Amino acid sequence: MSRTEAGSPHDPRGKERFNEERATYTVKGEGGAKPDIEAGVAAIRETVRTLKPRPGVYRMLDARGDVLYVGKARSLKARVANYTQVKALSNRLKRMVSQTRRMEIVVTNSEAEALLLEAQLIKRFRPPYNVLLRDDKSFPFILLRAEHDFPRISKHRGARRAKGNYYGPFASAGAVNVTINALQKLFLLRSCTDSFFARRDRPCLLYQIKRCSAPCVGRIDKAGYAELVAETKEFLSGKSGAVQKKIEVQMAEAAEALDFERAAMLRDRLRAATAIQGSQAINASGVGDADVFALAAKGGQIGVQAFFIRGGQNWGHRAFFPSHTAEIAEDEVLADVLLQFYEEVPPPRTILVDRTLPEEELIAEALAEKAGHLVEISIPQRGTRRKLMAQAQRNAVEALERRQAETGTKAKIMRELAEFLELPEPPTRIEVYDNSHIQGDKALGAMVVAAPDGFVKGQYRKFNIRTAQTNDDFGMMREVMQRRFRNLAENPDGGEARKNSHETTWPDLVLIDGGKGQMSAVRDTLEEMGIEDVPLIAIAKGPHHGREGREVFHFPDGREKTLPVNSPLLFYLQTLRDEVHRYAIGAHRAKRSRAITASPLDEIPGIGPGRKRALLLHFGTAGKVRAAALDDLKRTPGISEGVAQKIWDFYHPEG
């Protein structure tokens, strides 16, 4: 089957794509339904009949069940009924209503609860008619762990399940690493894992370079370490001045007592504290815990700059560029950005903004409910806070201008790419493929995905090679293509598979790391599957690659092309190839590492890490476990008679 028969991005029936700039849309293929505003209004009216004037969240769904929009309401009945008044709706909302075929309702106890649920569902479903805060990276924190006599300091991302004190967010991992290094010099806290700590019988290198107090080998007692932990908490909570003054007094006392070694150590700690204070590019003293948000708009695009201030210290800043902002007021965009941002990050007590937000009191109430303390949202008028806001506003404008310049350059490169590869339009989804193995061992294929605004890391995929000979690069590439496109070949419109998964999304371009052989393997495999019009290109190192950096591009029809060595398009394509190469090698190394640490005991049902450890400690090797008598297995500490019988039966199936 040719892909243009159904579901093709090159077929005007095949791919729904809302274009905010041109305010147009195309119609879905066989799995969708033609936009019809009367049908949409009828579906909404049917829902309104069952609603009550209660607070809650509503979802608008299209004919395939995909979420178009998530909204909250103080009165669901009144709010949803507004969508039936078509003449009062904006063009954007008319388009949304015309695609709506069903609604889902969740009733909440309060409007604040509905506001929090709305942000959660927007982040989960990423609907095309909601403002979206597009940021795939989670924010790093500093974690000072509890549940240990000598707490560990470390960098942390993701869910905050471990018990301890979290400090953040920091704008980047680099900012966290710099701060942790300085804190280790200042407070000499350990950063090693608990298992590493338990195995030490002499101090590690960090003690030698004065970044750890070596509690693992008793160089500091529990009370002394607890004092360092308390000072760390004070410092990170904004009481850095008191901590520095205390160290100054201790240094003076050590000097008077002629304990020059201790005085020198305290002097180094004081310098570390000063270094942390001096690294703050933004003066935030006296502000306490606050986040600062400023919005800039230009040329139909919006940028939001955020500064993170904790304990009067600047912990970095980050720019956001929300999408789906056409026809939406700037204050509403900023309000949506705040709610989605604090879905991941605990809100501070103070949030500074550069404009009045709609439903500001309700947003503050919802965030306070989430944080467990009062949250104040305000526009700074004078003093340090006003200066901070002015800096945030300048940064927002500059970040948006840089973004627009980069976007313009990328758009030009994408146009050049379409022209060079003879594509009908610039690609919006590029899939890049590579294989990795060592003499056929632990072979796998890798796919990375690139969009016009960068790599889409959440769409990366690994393929463990199952059927192909692992020393056959062409065979491995054939297997990868078969597994990637099998579902699409059978269901060109995506079928019932999960939205935006690999099984439902057609690429606009497939880039293969390889030469003629890899190109032929991919081309022939797709043709056998009935897929004839997925654009393909293979990139291979050409002659004099090391000296000139040339690449040869192989087309499906056997033609070859090259680009000038200083071409920005060449650099872009090399970046794509290098990224899939990096990802494939990293995945292969991880697979080999797992294989190295694997044990024959892993194959026995019911044998987890604890029992495996007990068996190896008792017998020494997996081979001796296999050769052990049943009575010997039963005598192993931590192994019950039932488990011992399982192990014996596994190795002696006929006995």
C-alpha positions in Angstrom: 0.0 0.0 0.0 1.3 3.4 -0.8 1.4 5.7 2.2 -0.5 8.4 0.4 -3.6 6.3 0.2 -4.3 7.0 3.8 -2.6 8.7 6.7 0.1 10.4 4.7 1.5 13.8 5.7 1.7 14.6 2.0 -2.0 13.7 1.5 -4.3 16.6 2.5 -6.7 14.0 4.0 -4.1 12.2 6.0 -2.7 14.3 8.8 -4.4 16.8 11.0 -2.1 19.7 11.5 -3.3 22.9 13.1 -1.2 25.9 11.9 -1.6 28.8 14.3 0.3 31.3 12.1 -2.0 30.8 9.1 -5.1 29.9 11.2 -6.0 27.0 9.0 -6.4 23.3 9.5 -6.6 20.2 7.3 -9.0 17.3 7.8 -8.3 13.9 9.3 -8.2 10.7 7.2 -10.4 7.7 7.5 -10.0 7.4 11.3 -11.2 10.9 11.9 -14.2 13.1 11.0 -14.6 16.2 9.0 -15.0 19.3 11.2 -18.6 20.2 11.6 -19.6 23.0 14.0 -23.2 21.8 14.2 -22.1 18.3 15.2 -19.8 19.8 17.7 -22.4 22.0 19.3 -24.9 19.1 19.4 -22.3 17.0 21.3 -21.7 19.8 23.8 -25.4 20.4 24.3 -25.9 16.7 25.0 -23.3 17.0 27.7 -24.7 20.2 29.2 -28.0 18.3 29.8 -26.4 16.2 32.5 -24.3 18.9 34.2 -24.9 20.6 37.5 -23.5 24.0 38.7 -20.6 22.3 40.4 -16.8 23.1 40.1 -14.8 20.7 38.0 -12.7 20.0 34.9 -14.0 19.2 31.4 -12.2 17.6 28.4 -13.2 18.0 24.8 -12.5 15.0 22.6 -12.5 14.5 18.8 -14.0 11.6 16.9 -11.0 9.4 17.6 -11.1 10.1 21.4 -8.0 12.4 21.3 -8.2 15.3 23.8 -8.6 18.7 22.1 -8.8 20.9 25.2 -8.9 20.7 28.9 -10.6 23.5 30.9 -11.8 24.1 34.5 -14.9 25.8 35.7 -16.5 27.2 38.9 -19.9 26.1 37.4 -19.5 23.3 34.9 -23.0 23.8 33.5 -22.6 27.5 32.8 -19.1 27.2 31.5 -19.6 24.4 29.1 -22.9 25.9 27.9 -20.9 29.0 26.7 -19.4 26.8 23.9 -22.9 26.5 22.3 -23.1 30.2 21.7 -21.1 30.0 18.5 -21.4 33.7 17.5 -19.7 34.8 20.7 -16.7 32.4 20.2 -13.3 33.4 18.7 -12.1 31.7 15.5 -9.9 29.4 17.5 -12.7 28.2 19.7 -15.0 27.7 16.7 -12.4 25.4 15.2 -12.2 23.5 18.5 -16.0 23.1 18.7 -16.2 22.0 15.1 -13.9 19.1 15.9 -15.5 18.1 19.2 -17.6 14.9 19.3 -17.6 14.0 23.0 -16.8 15.4 26.4 -15.5 14.0 29.7 -16.3 15.6 33.0 -14.6 15.4 36.4 -16.4 17.1 39.3 -14.1 18.5 42.1 -14.7 19.8 45.6 -13.5 23.3 44.8 -12.5 25.6 42.0 -8.9 25.6 43.3 -8.8 21.8 43.2 -10.2 22.0 39.6 -7.4 24.4 38.7 -4.7 22.0 39.9 -6.4 19.1 38.1 -6.6 21.1 34.9 -2.8 21.7 35.0 -2.1 18.1 35.6 -4.3 16.9 32.7 -2.8 19.4 30.3 0.6 18.2 31.1 -0.5 14.6 30.7 -2.5 14.9 27.4 -0.8 18.0 25.8 -4.0 19.1 24.0 -3.6 21.2 20.8 -5.9 24.0 22.0 -4.3 24.6 25.4 -1.3 26.7 26.1 1.6 24.2 26.5 4.7 24.7 28.6 7.1 22.7 26.4 10.1 21.7 28.5 11.1 18.0 28.5 13.7 18.5 31.2 12.9 18.1 34.9 14.5 20.5 37.3 17.4 19.4 39.5 17.4 19.8 43.3 20.0 19.4 46.0 19.0 16.6 48.4 20.3 16.3 51.9 19.2 12.8 52.8 17.8 11.7 56.2 17.6 8.2 57.6 21.4 7.9 58.2 23.7 8.9 61.0 25.8 10.7 58.5 23.5 12.2 55.9 24.6 12.4 52.3 24.4 15.5 50.0 23.6 14.8 46.3 21.9 16.0 43.2 18.4 14.8 42.6 15.9 14.8 39.7 12.4 13.4 39.4 9.9 12.3 42.1 10.8 13.4 45.6 10.3 10.0 47.3 13.5 9.8 49.4 13.3 11.3 52.9 15.3 14.4 53.5 15.5 18.1 52.8 15.2 19.2 49.1 16.6 22.6 48.0 15.8 24.0 44.6 14.8 24.2 41.8 18.1 24.9 40.2 18.0 26.1 36.6 20.5 23.5 35.3 22.5 20.4 36.4 25.6 22.5 36.0 24.4 25.0 38.6 23.7 22.2 41.0 27.1 20.6 40.5 28.9 23.9 41.1 26.9 24.5 44.2 27.5 21.0 45.6 31.2 21.3 45.0 31.3 24.5 46.9 29.2 23.1 49.7 31.5 20.1 50.0 34.5 22.5 50.5 32.4 24.6 52.9 30.8 21.9 55.1 32.8 18.7 54.2 29.6 16.5 53.8 29.9 13.1 52.2 28.5 12.6 48.7 29.1 8.8 48.4 26.4 6.2 48.3 25.5 4.3 51.5 27.0 1.0 50.1 30.3 2.8 49.3 30.3 4.4 52.8 29.8 1.0 54.5 32.7 -0.6 52.7 35.4 1.9 53.5 38.3 1.1 55.8 40.3 4.2 54.9 39.5 7.7 53.7 38.9 8.3 50.0 40.4 11.0 47.8 37.7 13.5 48.7 39.1 13.6 52.2 42.6 14.1 50.9 41.5 17.2 48.9 39.5 18.5 51.8 36.0 18.0 50.4 34.8 15.4 52.9 35.2 14.9 56.7 35.6 11.1 56.3 32.8 10.0 58.7 33.1 6.5 57.1 36.3 5.8 59.0 35.6 7.9 62.1 37.6 11.0 61.3 34.6 13.0 62.7 32.0 11.8 65.2 28.3 11.8 64.9 27.8 15.0 66.9 30.4 16.9 64.9 28.9 15.8 61.6 25.4 16.7 62.8 26.7 20.2 63.4 28.0 20.4 59.8 24.6 19.2 58.6 22.8 21.9 60.7 25.1 24.6 59.3 24.4 23.3 55.7 20.7 23.6 56.3 21.1 27.1 57.7 23.2 28.1 54.7 20.8 26.7 52.1 17.8 28.2 53.9 19.2 31.8 53.6 21.2 32.2 56.8 24.5 32.3 55.0 25.6 35.4 56.9 25.3 33.8 60.3 27.2 30.7 59.1 30.0 32.8 57.7 30.3 34.8 60.9 30.4 31.6 63.0 33.2 30.2 60.8 35.1 33.5 61.2 34.9 33.3 65.0 36.1 29.7 65.0 39.0 30.6 62.7 40.0 33.4 65.0 39.9 31.1 68.1 42.0 28.5 66.3 44.6 31.1 65.4 44.8 32.4 69.0 45.2 28.8 70.2 48.1 28.4 67.7 46.1 25.6 66.0 47.2 26.8 62.5 46.1 23.6 60.7 42.5 24.0 61.9 42.7 27.8 61.2 43.8 27.1 57.6 41.0 24.6 57.2 38.4 27.1 58.5 39.9 29.8 56.2 39.4 27.5 53.2 35.8 26.9 54.3 35.2 30.6 54.6 36.6 31.2 51.1 34.2 28.5 49.8 31.3 30.4 51.4 32.5 33.6 49.8 32.8 31.9 46.4 29.2 30.8 46.6 28.1 34.3 47.4 30.3 35.8 44.7 29.0 33.5 42.0 25.5 35.1 42.2 25.2 37.1 39.0 22.0 38.6 40.3 21.7 40.4 43.7 18.8 38.8 45.5 19.7 39.6 49.1 16.7 40.1 51.3 14.2 38.5 48.9 14.1 35.2 50.7 12.3 32.4 48.7 10.8 33.7 45.5 10.4 32.9 41.8 10.3 35.8 39.3 8.4 35.5 36.0 8.5 38.1 33.2 6.9 37.8 29.8 8.0 39.1 26.4 6.0 39.0 23.2 7.2 39.7 19.6 6.2 38.6 16.2 3.4 36.3 17.4 5.8 34.5 19.7 5.9 34.6 23.5 8.9 34.0 25.9 8.8 33.7 29.7 11.9 34.3 31.8 12.0 32.7 35.3 14.5 33.5 38.0 14.8 31.1 41.0 15.7 32.7 44.3 16.0 30.6 47.5 17.3 32.0 50.8 18.3 35.2 49.1 20.5 33.3 46.7 20.1 33.2 42.9 19.9 29.5 41.9 19.7 30.2 38.2 17.2 31.2 35.5 15.5 29.6 32.5 13.5 30.8 29.5 10.3 29.1 28.4 8.6 29.4 25.1 5.0 28.1 25.4 3.2 26.9 22.3 -0.4 27.2 21.2 -0.6 30.9 22.3 -2.3 32.4 19.2 -5.4 34.4 20.0 -4.8 34.1 23.7 -4.2 37.1 26.0 -0.7 37.4 27.3 -1.8 37.5 31.0 -3.7 34.2 30.4 -0.6 32.7 28.8 1.5 33.6 31.9 -1.2 32.2 34.3 -1.2 28.9 32.3 2.6 28.8 32.4 2.7 29.2 36.2 0.2 26.4 36.8 2.0 24.0 34.5 5.4 24.9 35.9 4.3 24.3 39.5 2.8 20.9 38.5 6.4 19.7 38.7 8.0 22.2 41.1 7.0 23.0 44.7 5.8 26.7 44.8 7.8 29.1 47.0 6.1 31.5 49.4 6.5 34.4 47.0 5.9 34.6 43.2 6.7 37.8 41.5 5.1 38.6 38.1 5.3 41.5 35.7 1.5 41.9 35.2 -1.8 41.2 36.8 -3.0 37.7 36.2 -6.6 36.6 35.6 -8.0 34.8 38.7 -4.9 35.7 40.6 -6.4 35.0 44.0 -7.6 31.6 42.9 -4.2 30.7 41.5 -2.6 31.7 44.7 -5.1 29.6 46.7 -4.6 26.5 44.4 -0.8 26.8 44.7 -1.0 27.2 48.5 -3.1 24.1 48.7 -0.5 22.2 46.7 2.5 23.6 48.7 1.0 23.4 52.2 1.8 27.0 53.0 0.6 30.5 52.0 1.6 31.6 48.5 1.7 35.3 47.6 1.5 36.5 43.9 2.5 40.1 43.5 3.9 42.7 41.1 7.0 44.3 42.7 6.9 48.1 42.8 10.2 49.2 44.4 13.6 48.1 45.9 15.5 44.9 45.2 12.4 43.1 44.0 11.7 45.7 41.4 15.3 45.5 40.2 15.0 41.8 39.9 11.9 42.1 37.8 13.6 44.6 35.5 16.4 42.1 35.0 13.9 39.4 34.3 12.1 41.5 31.7 15.4 42.4 29.9 16.3 38.7 29.9 12.9 37.7 28.6 13.2 40.1 25.6 16.8 39.0 24.8 15.9 35.3 25.1 12.9 35.7 22.8 15.0 37.6 20.3 17.7 34.8 20.4 15.0 32.2 20.0 13.5 34.0 16.9 17.0 34.3 15.4 17.7 30.7 15.9 14.2 29.7 14.6 14.8 31.8 11.5 18.1 30.1 10.9 16.6 26.6 11.5 13.7 27.4 9.2 16.2 28.3 6.5 18.2 25.1 7.0 15.0 23.0 6.9 14.0 24.7 3.6 17.5 23.9 2.2 17.1 20.4 3.4 13.9 19.9 1.6 15.4 21.3 -1.6 18.6 19.2 -1.3 16.7 16.0 -0.7 13.9 16.9 -3.1 11.2 16.8 -0.6 7.8 18.4 -1.2 8.0 20.4 2.0 10.4 20.9 5.0 10.2 17.9 7.3 8.7 18.2 10.7 9.7 14.8 12.0 13.1 13.3 11.1 13.9 9.8 12.2 17.6 8.8 12.3 18.8 5.1 12.5 22.0 3.4 13.4 23.2 -0.1 14.7 25.7 -0.8 17.4 27.6 -4.0 18.2 31.0 -5.4 18.8 31.7 -8.3 16.4 28.0 -9.1 16.5 27.8 -9.2 20.3 24.9 -7.5 22.2 23.6 -6.0 18.9 20.9 -3.3 18.9 19.4 -0.7 16.6 18.7 2.8 17.7 16.3 5.5 16.5 16.4 9.2 17.4 13.8 11.8 16.5 14.5 15.4 15.4 11.9 18.2 15.0 12.5 21.7 13.7 13.1 23.0 17.2 15.5 20.2 18.3 15.7 16.6 19.3 12.6 14.9 20.8 14.3 12.7 23.3 11.1 11.3 24.6 10.6 9.6 21.2 14.0 7.9 21.1 13.8 4.1 20.8 16.1 1.1 21.1 15.6 -2.2 19.2 17.3 -5.3 20.6 18.1 -7.4 17.6 16.2 -10.7 17.8 16.2 -12.5 14.5 18.9 -11.1 12.3 22.5 -12.4 12.3 24.2 -10.0 14.7 27.2 -9.6 12.4 25.0 -8.7 9.5 24.5 -4.9 9.5 22.1 -5.0 6.5 20.0 -7.7 8.1 19.9 -5.8 11.4 18.7 -2.7 9.6 16.0 -4.7 7.8 14.7 -6.0 11.2 14.7 -2.5 12.7 12.6 -1.2 9.8 10.2 -4.1 9.9 9.6 -3.6 13.6 9.3 0.2 13.3 6.8 0.3 10.4 4.9 -3.0 10.9 1.9 -1.4 12.6 1.8 1.5 10.3 1.9 -0.8 7.2 -1.1 -2.7 8.6 -2.9 0.4 9.9 -1.9 3.5 7.9 -4.3 5.8 9.8 -2.8 4.6 13.2 -5.6 2.2 14.1 -6.4 2.0 17.8 -2.7 2.5 18.9 -1.8 5.1 21.5 -1.7 8.7 20.2 1.7 10.0 19.3 3.4 6.7 19.8 5.8 5.3 17.3 3.1 3.0 16.0 0.9 5.9 14.9 3.3 8.5 13.6 4.7 8.7 10.1 8.1 10.3 9.7 8.6 13.0 7.1 12.2 11.8 6.5 14.2 8.7 7.4 18.0 9.3 7.7 20.2 6.2 7.8 23.8 6.1 9.1 25.4 4.0 6.4 26.1 3.7 2.7 24.6 2.0 -0.4 24.1 -1.3 1.4 22.1 0.1 4.3 20.1 2.2 1.9 19.2 -0.8 -0.3 18.3 -2.9 2.8 15.9 -0.2 4.1 14.4 0.6 0.7 13.7 -3.0 -0.2 12.3 -3.7 3.3 9.8 -0.9 3.1 8.8 -1.8 -0.5 8.1 -5.4 0.7 5.8 -3.9 3.4 3.9 -1.9 0.7 5.4 1.4 1.9 6.6 3.3 -1.1 6.8 7.0 -0.3 8.7 7.4 3.0 11.5 9.8 2.0 14.9 8.0 2.6 18.5 9.2 2.6 21.7 7.5 3.8 24.7 9.4 5.0 28.2 7.9 4.8 31.7 9.1 5.2 33.1 10.1 1.8 36.7 10.2 0.6 39.1 12.4 2.5 36.5 12.6 5.4 39.1 12.9 8.1 40.8 15.8 6.3 37.8 17.6 4.7 34.8 16.4 6.7 33.0 15.4 3.5 29.9 13.1 3.6 28.2 11.3 0.7 24.4 11.2 0.6 22.9 8.1 -1.0 19.4 8.3 -2.6 17.0 5.3 -3.0 17.5 5.5 -6.8 21.3 5.1 -6.5 22.2 8.7 -7.0 24.8 10.3 -4.7 25.2 13.9 -3.6 27.6 15.9 -1.5 27.5 19.3 0.2 30.3 21.9 0.5 32.4 21.3 3.6 31.3 24.7 5.2 27.6 24.2 4.5 25.3 24.8 7.5 23.1 22.1 6.2 26.0 19.6 6.2 26.7 20.6 9.8 23.0 20.0 10.7 22.9 16.6 9.1 26.2 15.6 10.7 24.7 16.6 14.1 21.7 14.3 13.4 24.1 11.4 12.5 26.3 12.1 15.5 23.3 12.1 17.9 22.1 8.7 16.8 25.6 7.4 16.9 26.0 8.6 20.5 22.6 7.2 21.5 23.4 3.8 19.9 26.8 3.5 21.6 25.4 4.5 24.9 22.6 2.0 24.7 25.1 -0.7 23.7 27.4 0.0 26.5 24.5 -0.1 29.0 23.5 -3.5 27.6 27.0 -4.8 27.9 27.3 -3.5 31.5 24.1 -5.4 32.4 25.4 -8.5 30.8 28.7 -8.3 32.7 26.9 -8.0 36.1 24.4 -10.7 35.2 24.6 -14.0 37.1 23.3 -17.5 36.3 21.4 -17.2 39.5 19.2 -14.5 37.9 17.5 -17.2 35.8 16.1 -19.0 38.9 12.5 -18.0 39.6 12.1 -16.3 43.0 15.8 -15.5 43.4 16.1 -11.7 43.9 19.1 -9.6 44.8 19.0 -10.5 48.5 18.8 -14.2 48.1 21.4 -14.1 45.3 23.8 -12.2 47.7 23.2 -14.8 50.5 23.9 -17.7 48.1 27.1 -16.1 46.8 28.3 -15.2 50.3 27.8 -18.8 51.5 29.1 -20.7 48.4 31.4 -18.2 46.7 30.4 -18.8 43.1 27.3 -19.6 41.1 28.9 -22.8 39.9 29.2 -24.0 43.5 25.6 -23.2 44.1 24.7 -25.4 41.1 26.8 -28.3 42.4 25.6 -27.9 46.0 23.5 -30.7 47.7 20.0 -29.9 48.8 20.9 -30.1 52.5 23.7 -27.6 51.9 21.3 -25.2 50.2 18.9 -25.5 53.1 21.7 -24.6 55.5 22.4 -21.3 53.7 21.5 -18.2 55.9 18.5 -16.4 54.5 17.4 -19.3 52.3 14.3 -21.2 53.5 13.7 -24.9 52.8 11.1 -24.0 50.2 13.5 -21.7 48.3 16.3 -24.3 48.6 14.0 -26.9 47.0 13.2 -24.5 44.1 16.9 -23.9 43.5 17.6 -27.7 43.6 14.7 -28.4 41.2 15.9 -25.7 38.8 19.3 -27.4 38.4 18.0 -30.9 38.6 14.7 -31.0 36.6 14.8 -34.7 36.2 15.7 -35.5 39.8 
